[in-house]
Amino acid sequence: MSPKRVYDSSVIHLQKLRNLAFLSFNGLNVTPMDSGRIICNLPNLRHITWAKIVGALLLTVTKDEIQTVKSLTRIVRNALSVVAKFPFIKHLSLFEAKDNLSTLEAVSEFTLVDCDSDIFKLTKVLHGIGPTLKQFDLSNDTNVSIREVTNCCTHLEILFLDACKFIQ
């Protein structure tokens, strides 16, 4: 018998894991609709890592169904829609984002993965959410202004700067 990947037909089995708190979807062939079905039927789910762009997933769920999720790691083109759907999210890890993140006040742990801070407009983001951040990961990011980080992120407890490239 050859091994098979998780497909939509496997979703019904994943929904039985009612105590599941952490779910990583990386490398799976599951549609956004069935991914949403999994998320909405796992009442203790706290963290989601998903290899696909989140936008299609967000169309399949309502915020009433996913109030337990507090952490999301994924490519997000519209981070504000993520926060609208996951109203209690505290940790957000982004590989890219196309919108202004300056209003993400609820987020206290933020990871910006392999980004150019100039393109990402990090200064604008820091002026919005910097004062509420407790944990900030800028590993492998470029064009980071350490002055802006220290001026805006006054309540940081944890800071990752691994292989970060600074500007003056």
C-alpha positions as CSV (number, residue, x, y, z in Angstrom):
1,M,0.0,0.0,0.0
2,S,1.5,3.3,-1.0
3,P,1.2,6.4,1.3
4,K,-1.4,9.0,0.4
5,R,-1.5,12.7,1.1
6,V,-4.3,14.3,3.1
7,Y,-7.1,15.3,0.7
8,D,-10.6,16.7,1.3
9,S,-11.9,13.1,1.9
10,S,-9.7,13.0,5.0
11,V,-11.3,16.1,6.5
12,I,-14.0,14.1,8.2
13,H,-11.4,12.2,10.2
14,L,-9.5,15.4,11.3
15,Q,-12.7,16.8,12.6
16,K,-12.8,14.1,15.2
17,L,-9.7,15.6,17.0
18,R,-11.8,17.9,19.2
19,N,-9.0,18.6,21.6
20,L,-6.6,19.7,18.9
21,A,-4.9,23.0,19.7
22,F,-2.2,23.3,17.0
23,L,-2.8,22.5,13.4
24,S,-0.2,22.8,10.5
25,F,-1.7,22.5,7.0
26,N,1.7,22.8,5.1
27,G,1.9,20.6,2.0
28,L,-1.7,19.3,2.1
29,N,-4.1,19.1,-0.8
30,V,-7.1,20.4,1.1
31,T,-9.4,23.0,-0.4
32,P,-10.1,26.3,1.5
33,M,-13.7,25.2,2.0
34,D,-12.7,22.0,3.7
35,S,-9.9,23.7,5.6
36,G,-12.5,26.1,6.9
37,R,-14.7,23.2,7.9
38,I,-11.8,21.7,9.9
39,I,-11.1,25.0,11.6
40,C,-14.7,25.6,12.5
41,N,-15.2,22.2,13.9
42,L,-12.2,22.1,16.2
43,P,-13.3,24.0,19.3
44,N,-9.9,24.1,21.0
45,L,-7.9,25.2,18.0
46,R,-5.5,28.0,19.0
47,H,-2.8,28.1,16.3
48,I,-3.0,27.6,12.5
49,T,-0.1,27.2,10.1
50,W,-1.3,27.0,6.5
51,A,0.8,26.8,3.3
52,K,-1.7,28.4,1.0
53,I,-2.7,32.1,0.9
54,V,-5.3,32.7,3.6
55,G,-7.7,34.8,1.6
56,A,-9.7,31.9,0.2
57,L,-9.9,30.3,3.6
58,L,-11.3,33.4,5.1
59,L,-14.3,33.4,2.8
60,T,-15.4,30.0,4.2
61,V,-15.5,30.9,7.9
62,T,-17.2,33.4,10.1
63,K,-15.7,35.0,13.2
64,D,-18.4,33.4,15.3
65,E,-17.0,30.0,14.3
66,I,-13.3,30.7,15.1
67,Q,-13.2,32.7,18.3
68,T,-10.6,30.4,19.8
69,V,-7.8,31.0,17.3
70,K,-5.1,33.2,18.8
71,S,-2.1,32.5,16.4
72,L,-1.8,32.4,12.6
73,T,1.3,31.8,10.5
74,R,0.8,32.3,6.7
75,I,1.0,34.4,3.6
76,V,-1.6,37.1,4.2
77,R,-2.4,39.7,1.6
78,N,-5.0,41.5,3.7
79,A,-4.1,41.2,7.4
80,L,-7.0,43.4,8.4
81,S,-9.4,40.8,7.2
82,V,-7.6,38.1,9.1
83,V,-8.0,40.1,12.3
84,A,-11.7,40.7,11.5
85,K,-12.2,36.9,11.2
86,F,-10.0,36.0,14.1
87,P,-11.0,38.7,16.6
88,F,-8.9,37.3,19.5
89,I,-5.7,36.8,17.5
90,K,-2.6,37.7,19.6
91,H,0.2,36.3,17.4
92,L,0.5,37.1,13.7
93,S,3.4,35.8,11.5
94,L,3.4,37.2,8.0
95,F,5.5,36.3,5.0
96,E,4.0,39.2,3.1
97,A,1.2,41.6,3.5
98,K,-0.1,44.2,1.1
99,D,-2.1,46.4,3.4
100,N,-1.5,48.9,6.2
101,L,-1.1,47.1,9.5
102,S,-1.0,50.1,11.7
103,T,-4.4,49.3,13.3
104,L,-3.6,45.8,14.6
105,E,-3.8,46.8,18.2
106,A,-4.8,43.4,19.5
107,V,-1.6,41.7,18.2
108,S,1.0,41.5,20.9
109,E,3.4,39.0,19.1
110,F,4.4,39.9,15.6
111,T,6.7,38.1,13.2
112,L,7.7,39.6,9.9
113,V,9.4,36.8,7.8
114,D,12.1,37.6,5.3
115,C,10.8,41.0,4.4
116,D,12.3,44.3,3.2
117,S,11.1,46.8,5.8
118,D,11.0,49.6,3.3
119,I,8.6,47.8,1.0
120,F,6.6,46.5,3.9
121,K,6.4,50.1,5.4
122,L,7.5,48.8,8.8
123,T,7.8,52.3,10.3
124,K,4.1,52.9,9.7
125,V,3.3,49.5,11.3
126,L,5.5,50.2,14.3
127,H,3.8,53.5,15.0
128,G,0.5,51.7,15.0
129,I,1.2,48.4,16.9
130,G,4.7,49.0,18.3
131,P,3.5,50.1,21.8
132,T,1.4,47.0,22.3
133,L,4.0,44.5,21.1
134,K,5.5,42.1,23.7
135,Q,7.3,39.9,21.2
136,F,8.8,40.9,17.8
137,D,10.6,38.8,15.3
138,L,12.6,40.6,12.6
139,S,14.8,37.6,11.7
140,N,16.2,37.8,8.2
141,D,14.5,41.1,7.5
142,T,16.3,43.9,5.6
143,N,16.4,47.7,5.9
144,V,15.3,47.6,9.5
145,S,15.6,50.9,11.5
146,I,16.6,49.9,14.9
147,R,15.9,53.5,16.0
148,E,12.2,53.0,15.0
149,V,12.0,49.6,16.8
150,T,13.4,51.0,20.0
151,N,11.3,54.2,19.9
152,C,8.0,52.5,19.1
153,C,8.2,49.1,20.7
154,T,8.6,50.3,24.3
155,H,7.0,47.2,26.0
156,L,9.0,44.5,24.2
157,E,9.9,41.4,26.3
158,I,11.2,39.2,23.4
159,L,13.1,40.5,20.3
160,F,14.5,38.3,17.5
161,L,17.1,40.0,15.3
162,D,18.8,36.9,13.8
163,A,20.4,37.8,10.5
164,C,18.6,41.1,10.4
165,K,20.1,43.9,8.3
166,F,19.8,47.4,9.7
167,I,19.8,50.8,8.1
168,Q,21.3,53.9,9.7
